[in-house]
Amino acid sequence: MFRRTFWFTAGAAAGVWATTKVNRKLKKLTPESLAAQAANKAIEAGHKLKDFALDVRDHMVEREAELGEALGLNAHPDAALPAGRRFAVIENTTHDSDNKKTQYLGTPRHSYNRNEDH
């Protein structure tokens, strides 16, 4: 008689355990649960991307500082800046004082490109 009671109790416990497992799986597969899981995964991915972007920014700033130091871009020059460029000026030397004009030499009137067809 104890044998029958043991197997009856073992079967009932196995049935309760299996029913509980199946119900939990079914609850995980409802549309609301799937949407919540997807939202949680998206939030996790967003946090990972944000951390990655912050790491990239930090390392970029460090590398720019290293390159600036290696190239001497971070050093402030002690000397004053050179004077700005000036246009070369040629005055037209005609004898007529009323027609005296100043010509600026900046861009040539014709091209020096030898590959042109004309």
C-alpha positions, 0 to 999 in steps of 0.5 A: 500500500505504501508503494501505491501511495508513493507512486501516486504522490510522485506522479502528482508532484511531477504533474504539478511541476510540469504544469507550472513549467508550461504555464510559465513558458506560456506567460512568457510567450504572450504578446505583452510579455514579448513586447516587454522583453523586446523593450528591455533588450532595446534599452540594454542595447541603447545603454551599451551603445551610449557607453561605447560612444562615450568610450570612443569620444574619450579615446578620441580626445586622448589621441588628438592630444597625443597627436597635437603634442607629437606635431607641436600643435599645442605649443603657443608661439612666443613670437608675434604672427607675421604680417598679412599678405599685401597685393603688389601694386603697379602704377600706370605711368602715363604722362596724363595726370588725370588718367593715372590708374592703379593696377592690382596684380592678383590673378593672371588674365590667361591660363598657363595650363599647357593641356588646354586645346585652344 
